[in-house]
Every structure is written in C-alpha cells, then in structure tokens.
Amino acid sequence: MQSVAEDDLLQVLRYGPFNVALQAAIQARGLSLESLRRRLDAQGVAVSLSTLSYWQRGRTRPERAGSLRAVRGLEVILELPRHSLLTLLKPNAERPPGPWPPIEELCPEPGVRDLLDEIGDGGERRLTGLSLHDQHVIGRRRELREVRTRAVFQAQQRGVDRWIAVYHHPHGLLPSSRTARGCRFGRVRMDASSGLIAAELLFDRALGRGETYLLEYVFGFDETGPPVTEEGRGFRTPQHEYLIEVSFHPAALPARCYRTWRPDGHTALEDAADLRLSSYHNVHFIEFGMPAGYHGIRWEWS
C-alpha cells in the first residue's frame, strides 16, 4: 500500500467527506485502529474498534458529544490541523465548497459540455468515489480493445440513483460495443468528431444516505484502431482509491511505462514515476486519497 502524501492528505481534509479524510489520515500516519483505540483510551475517551471501523468506512458518523470528543482526540493523535475532521461533520452549507473544477479543465474537448448538458445532472455531487478500477486492454496491433471500469460509490444524500461516465479515446474513436453489470445504460450521447461518449448509468434503486453501490461497465473498440500510448482518468474531486491497469497482448509489449499526472487539461502531462511491466504483461499503479486532476499511465513502444 502506498502512503498518502501530505499535500494530498490536506486536500482530502479540506473537502472530505469525513470517512475518506479519516481513513487517509490513518493511512498517512501508519497507525492501526487498535493503536488509535488505546491512545484514545489513555486520554480518557472510550471508543470501540467497531465504531472506529464504521467511521472510516462511512457506515456511521460521530454525532453524540462523546463521539465528537473522540474526533478531537483523533485530530491530536493523527497530528492533523485543529478542527479539520470536526469541520467535515458540519452540514454541507457550513463547509467550504469542494474544488469541482469545470469538466472542461480535465477534458478540453469542445463537445464534452454539450454532451453532459443533454444528459443532465447525474448526482455526482451527491456521491463519493470510494474505489475505482480501470483496466485498459491493448491488442496485438497496439490498439485499444477494451476499457473496463469497476466502481464503488457512497451516497452523501438520499435519492441519488445514477452516475454519468465520460470517456474520450486517445485518437477520437467511438466504442463499438458497451456492456454494464450492476447497473444499466440510460441516456447515451456521443460526439463522432472527437470520440467522446457520455453515458448515464442507472442504479437499480435510489440510494439511502451513506449507502454504497457497486457497478461495472465496459466500452469495446474494433481492432482497426491506431496504436495508443497513454490512458488515464480525470477526477473533479479527490478520490479515495484509484487503481489503473493496462494489460498488453504478448505480441505487443511496450519498452517503458510511466505513471503520469496533470492538475488540469491545459497543463503538460508529467511523468511522476517509472512503472515496471509484470511477467503477466500488465502494468498498474494504485493511489489513495489522491487530489483532483488527471492520473494515468503512458508507455513507449521503442
């Protein structure tokens, strides 16, 4: 497990939600829940292991006076700014607004806003991304064959029942097929001139506050596409966990792979780290509590 960078931790502490910030802080300090429980007990604050686990998983929130005292103790133990966790427990109107950069900042293609406006609000502001796994499958001709996504969300308000997926092919191609599991496709809008697709993914029910939801979807592409050298995803809000994997055909293995990053669609892509290709022909990285921006993998064929 990779540690959470201090800058990323401060970002999550500012925008929340509470459970994501708490878990990121625990990971950053390398403490176990049992260690936290013992240290709180030494301060005269009794909290069970199950309660701490529920708080960091978002199943319950501290509300009683004793629980709020425990949160103040956690801020001290985890060496966090005063009231940083407590502030995240206030009603939404009392908290600073999240970063929410315009979608155009992450995907500068001119048609993306029009596609989203046609579909409407997908409830993104009412969902927290707990876990997202992207797998990109590269074919024998170095072309993109599939993009597979598995995501877990948590509802911050009751009533949310959908999420909107946006994908832009590196060479502007539209998917030739799409499938979904744990959800179904609603309205789908595509821009053939730029290779943009926006798809509404409908849950099987409206979620209750704090409820989690798991879904999967796949975009497939024909074998005739040109070689690709980079893939990734833009996040408008901090993401708790993101795993990206690129699987290569044995006949089309890259020479080098890099973890890439940029804060928006107008900044040059930066290589943040070298990545090692496994003997099973795939490469990946996983991040926790990362900031908004674009995170991806690029590779060189020779």
Buried (B, 14 or more C-beta within 10 A) or exposed (E): EEEBBEEBBBBBBBBBBBBBBBBBBBBBBEBEBEEBBEBBEEBEBEBEEEBBEBBBBBBBBBEEEEBBBBBBBBBEBBEBEEEBBBBBBEEEEEBEEBBEBEBBBBBEBEBBEEBBEEBEEBBBBBBBBBBBBBBBBBBEBBBBBBBBBBBBBBBBBEEBBBBBBBBBBBEBBBBEEBEBEBBBBBBBBBBEEBBBBBBBBBBEEEBEEBBBBBBBBBBBBBEEBBBBBBBBBBBBBBBBBBBBBBBBBEEBBBEBBBBBBBBBBEEEBEEBEEBEBEEEBBBBBBBBBBBBBBBBBBBEEE
